[in-house]
Amino acid sequence: MQELDLQSHGLPVTIMAPDSAIIQEKDYNFMRDITIKKGDQFFIQIFEFEAPKQDAAGEKLRQLTAVKEDPFFREVIKEEDQGFIFSKMADSTTMDYDFRYVRILGEKELIFQTGLVGSFSLEDVRLMYNAVK
C-alpha cells in the first residue's frame, strides 16, 4: 500500500492504495463517481456531491439508516464518527462486507464505500476502510 494523491482527479485527498491501482472517473453533473481498483480485493468507490449541510456525522447517520433498511443487512461490525463497517447476507450462504466513510471538503461531500460490483471479505473491507480514513 502506498499514498495515492487524488488531486489530479479534482479531490484534495490522499488515500492509501495498492501500487498500480486503476482510477476511473465519471461525471454525472449532479455527482461524480471515482473508483480506485486493484484486483478483486481492493475496489473503492467515491461519490462526490454538493454538501449544503456540511455535516459529516449527520450524513454518516443517514448512510447507516439507509444501510440498515436494506433487507440483506446483518450487523454493524465497527462504527466511528464518520464511518462504519457492516455485514450483509447476499444469499443463504454468502456473507459479504461493506463500509461507508464520509468526508466534507469545503462545499463537497465525499462518500467512500466498496465498489458496487464484487464480494469482499472482512479483511478486505477493513483494509479499504482504513485506507480512506
Residue frames relative to the residue before (quaternion, step in Angstrom):
aa qw qx qy qz dx dy dz
M 1.0000 0.0000 0.0000 0.0000 0.00 0.00 0.00
Q 0.0042 0.7867 -0.6165 0.0325 3.53 -1.06 0.83
E 0.6223 -0.5379 0.4047 0.3994 3.55 -1.26 0.34
L 0.0852 -0.7703 0.6316 0.0230 3.54 -1.05 0.88
D 0.2151 -0.7841 0.5758 0.0861 3.56 -0.50 1.26
L 0.2189 -0.8100 0.5367 0.0887 3.58 -0.67 1.13
Q 0.2916 0.7880 -0.4922 0.2275 3.60 1.28 0.29
S 0.6618 0.5155 -0.3162 0.4430 3.61 0.95 -0.80
H 0.6827 0.4151 -0.2726 0.5361 3.58 1.32 -0.20
G 0.6327 -0.5884 0.3084 0.3981 3.56 1.25 0.48
L 0.6358 0.4932 -0.3395 0.4871 3.59 1.25 0.24
P 0.2714 -0.7687 0.5540 0.1689 3.60 -0.58 1.07
V 0.4352 0.6736 -0.4455 0.3981 3.55 0.74 1.17
T 0.1378 -0.7420 0.6475 0.1055 3.53 -1.19 0.65
I 0.0463 -0.7763 0.6285 0.0137 3.57 -0.91 0.94
M 0.4744 -0.6075 0.5302 0.3532 3.55 -1.31 -0.02
A 0.0844 0.7890 -0.6014 0.0935 3.56 -0.98 0.90
P 0.5905 -0.5601 0.4283 0.3927 3.58 -1.19 0.42
D 0.6211 -0.5305 0.4294 0.3851 3.55 -1.23 0.52
S 0.8426 0.1566 -0.1504 0.4928 3.59 -1.03 0.85
A 0.2642 0.7533 -0.5529 0.2391 3.61 1.07 0.60
I 0.3750 -0.7252 0.5394 0.2064 3.56 -1.07 0.79
I 0.1619 -0.7834 0.5967 0.0639 3.56 -0.86 1.04
Q 0.0179 -0.7753 0.6314 -0.0065 3.56 -0.93 0.96
E 0.1303 -0.7956 0.5908 0.0301 3.53 -1.10 0.76
K 0.0311 -0.7701 0.6371 0.0011 3.54 -1.04 0.90
D 0.1759 -0.7769 0.5981 0.0877 3.56 -0.94 0.91
Y 0.1222 -0.8132 0.5684 0.0258 3.57 -0.66 1.18
N 0.5724 -0.6030 0.3419 0.4381 3.59 1.30 0.43
F 0.7756 0.2988 -0.1779 0.5268 3.64 0.68 -1.00
M 0.7888 0.0238 -0.0188 0.6139 3.59 1.29 -0.30
R 0.2690 -0.7157 0.6091 0.2107 3.52 -1.33 0.30
D 0.2069 -0.7544 0.6175 0.0824 3.52 -1.21 0.72
I 0.0021 0.7934 -0.6070 0.0459 3.58 -0.51 1.20
T 0.0844 -0.7983 0.5953 0.0344 3.58 -0.83 0.96
I 0.1280 -0.7425 0.6542 0.0656 3.52 -1.19 0.74
K 0.0629 0.8332 -0.5373 0.1150 3.57 -0.48 1.21
K 0.0866 0.7437 -0.6612 0.0477 3.52 -1.19 0.76
G 0.8346 -0.0330 -0.0222 0.5494 3.57 -0.47 1.21
D 0.6928 -0.4734 0.3550 0.4122 3.54 -1.25 -0.49
Q 0.6946 0.5011 -0.2778 0.4350 3.60 1.19 -0.36
F 0.7565 0.2931 -0.1907 0.5526 3.64 1.18 -0.29
F 0.2615 0.7393 -0.5695 0.2463 3.57 -0.39 1.27
I 0.0140 0.8036 -0.5909 0.0700 3.56 -0.25 1.33
Q 0.1477 -0.7608 0.6284 0.0668 3.52 -1.03 0.90
I 0.1025 -0.7833 0.6123 0.0329 3.58 -0.90 0.97
F 0.1289 -0.7676 0.6248 0.0618 3.55 -0.79 1.06
E 0.1309 -0.7940 0.5923 0.0403 3.56 -0.80 1.06
F 0.0096 -0.7917 0.6082 -0.0573 3.57 -0.78 1.15
E 0.5655 -0.4964 0.4960 0.4334 3.54 -1.35 0.05
A 0.2106 -0.8002 0.5542 0.0907 3.60 -1.00 0.82
P 0.1209 -0.8354 0.5313 0.0719 3.60 0.25 1.17
K 0.7187 0.4474 -0.2576 0.4657 3.62 1.03 -0.70
Q 0.1503 -0.8238 0.5258 0.1496 3.59 1.16 -0.59
D 0.4707 0.6539 -0.4245 0.4132 3.54 0.88 1.07
A 0.2113 -0.8224 0.5166 0.1099 3.60 0.11 1.29
A 0.6640 0.5026 -0.3162 0.4545 3.61 0.90 -0.87
G 0.6516 0.5097 -0.3107 0.4681 3.59 1.01 -0.80
E 0.6557 0.4923 -0.3115 0.4803 3.58 0.98 -0.80
K 0.6066 0.5409 -0.3589 0.4590 3.60 1.03 -0.70
L 0.6571 0.4998 -0.3095 0.4718 3.60 0.97 -0.82
R 0.6311 0.5106 -0.3370 0.4769 3.61 1.03 -0.70
Q 0.6410 0.5130 -0.3184 0.4739 3.59 1.01 -0.80
L 0.6540 0.5178 -0.3066 0.4584 3.59 0.95 -0.89
T 0.6380 0.5218 -0.3200 0.4672 3.58 0.97 -0.84
A 0.6643 0.5018 -0.3029 0.4639 3.59 0.92 -0.92
V 0.6502 0.5161 -0.3156 0.4597 3.60 0.94 -0.87
K 0.6800 0.5001 -0.2940 0.4484 3.59 0.92 -0.91
E 0.6376 0.5260 -0.3309 0.4553 3.60 1.17 -0.44
D 0.5230 0.6270 -0.4115 0.4051 3.59 1.25 -0.29
P 0.4777 -0.6994 0.4434 0.2933 3.63 -0.77 0.94
F 0.6596 0.5074 -0.3103 0.4596 3.62 1.20 -0.39
F 0.4583 0.6953 -0.4396 0.3366 3.61 1.29 -0.20
R 0.1580 -0.7911 0.5845 0.0875 3.58 -1.03 0.83
E 0.7841 -0.2667 0.1952 0.5253 3.63 0.60 -1.04
V 0.4543 -0.6201 0.5565 0.3152 3.52 -1.32 0.40
I 0.2914 -0.7751 0.5433 0.1381 3.56 -0.76 1.10
K 0.7821 -0.0260 0.0716 0.6184 3.56 1.01 -0.91
E 0.0112 -0.7975 0.6033 -0.0011 3.58 -0.99 0.81
E 0.0163 -0.7719 0.6348 -0.0309 3.54 -0.99 0.98
D 0.7571 -0.4029 0.2560 0.4460 3.59 -1.28 0.14
Q 0.8187 0.2550 -0.1115 0.5023 3.60 0.85 -0.93
G 0.8305 0.1279 -0.0643 0.5383 3.59 1.17 -0.02
F 0.1109 -0.7791 0.6130 0.0700 3.51 -1.38 0.07
I 0.2776 -0.6992 0.6340 0.1790 3.52 -1.37 0.47
F 0.0090 0.8160 -0.5769 0.0359 3.57 -0.94 0.85
S 0.3626 -0.7034 0.5654 0.2325 3.53 -1.33 0.30
K 0.0595 -0.7662 0.6386 0.0386 3.50 -1.29 0.52
M 0.3104 -0.7415 0.5714 0.1655 3.54 -1.16 0.66
A 0.2705 -0.8058 0.5100 0.1322 3.55 -0.19 1.33
D 0.7661 -0.0529 0.0280 0.6399 3.58 1.14 -0.66
S 0.7578 -0.4205 0.2413 0.4367 3.60 -1.23 0.00
T 0.7695 0.3548 -0.1939 0.4944 3.62 1.18 -0.33
T 0.7349 0.4438 -0.2254 0.4607 3.62 1.17 -0.39
M 0.1456 -0.7562 0.6351 0.0593 3.55 -0.62 1.21
D 0.0674 -0.7869 0.6134 -0.0077 3.55 -0.89 1.00
Y 0.2384 -0.7763 0.5710 0.1204 3.56 -1.19 0.54
D 0.0404 -0.7814 0.6221 -0.0275 3.54 -1.19 0.67
F 0.1400 -0.7808 0.5975 0.1177 3.56 -1.28 0.09
R 0.1482 -0.7178 0.6635 0.1504 3.50 -1.43 0.17
Y 0.0407 0.7624 -0.6451 0.0307 3.55 -1.08 0.78
V 0.1738 -0.8145 0.5515 0.0467 3.57 -0.77 1.08
R 0.0040 -0.7653 0.6436 -0.0079 3.54 -1.05 0.90
I 0.2116 -0.7371 0.6272 0.1365 3.54 -1.12 0.75
L 0.0201 -0.7799 0.6250 -0.0273 3.57 -0.83 1.05
G 0.8057 -0.1655 0.0771 0.5634 3.56 -0.11 1.26
E 0.8151 -0.1782 0.1761 0.5224 3.57 -0.66 -1.17
K 0.6467 0.5312 -0.3037 0.4554 3.60 1.30 -0.03
E 0.2047 -0.7371 0.6335 0.1158 3.51 -1.21 0.71
L 0.1230 -0.7850 0.6046 0.0555 3.57 -0.86 0.98
I 0.0859 -0.7635 0.6387 0.0415 3.53 -0.94 0.97
F 0.1687 -0.7842 0.5952 0.0479 3.55 -0.64 1.23
Q 0.1402 0.7704 -0.6145 0.0962 3.57 -1.08 0.76
T 0.6283 -0.4745 0.4013 0.4681 3.58 -1.25 -0.04
G 0.6392 -0.5101 0.4064 0.4075 3.55 -1.25 0.38
L 0.5763 -0.6332 0.4023 0.3243 3.55 -1.12 0.69
V 0.7346 0.3302 -0.2074 0.5553 3.59 1.19 -0.42
G 0.6565 0.4938 -0.3771 0.4278 3.56 -0.82 0.97
S 0.2939 -0.7043 0.6169 0.1921 3.49 -1.39 0.23
F 0.1019 -0.8363 0.5387 -0.0057 3.56 -0.75 1.05
S 0.4309 -0.6805 0.5335 0.2582 3.55 -1.06 0.82
L 0.6553 -0.4875 0.3841 0.4306 3.55 -1.27 0.24
E 0.6245 0.5398 -0.3344 0.4546 3.60 1.01 -0.76
D 0.6364 0.5190 -0.3233 0.4703 3.62 0.96 -0.87
V 0.7003 0.4826 -0.2734 0.4493 3.57 0.85 -1.01
R 0.6187 0.5252 -0.3528 0.4657 3.61 0.99 -0.71
L 0.6385 0.5267 -0.3196 0.4612 3.59 0.98 -0.84
M 0.6894 0.4717 -0.2819 0.4719 3.62 0.87 -0.94
Y 0.6267 0.5421 -0.3298 0.4524 3.59 0.98 -0.87
N 0.7020 0.4555 -0.2650 0.4791 3.56 0.84 -0.98
A 0.6064 0.5779 -0.3445 0.4238 3.61 1.15 -0.57
V 0.7414 0.4079 -0.2302 0.4806 3.61 1.09 -0.59
K 0.5278 0.6524 -0.4022 0.3661 3.62 1.24 -0.23
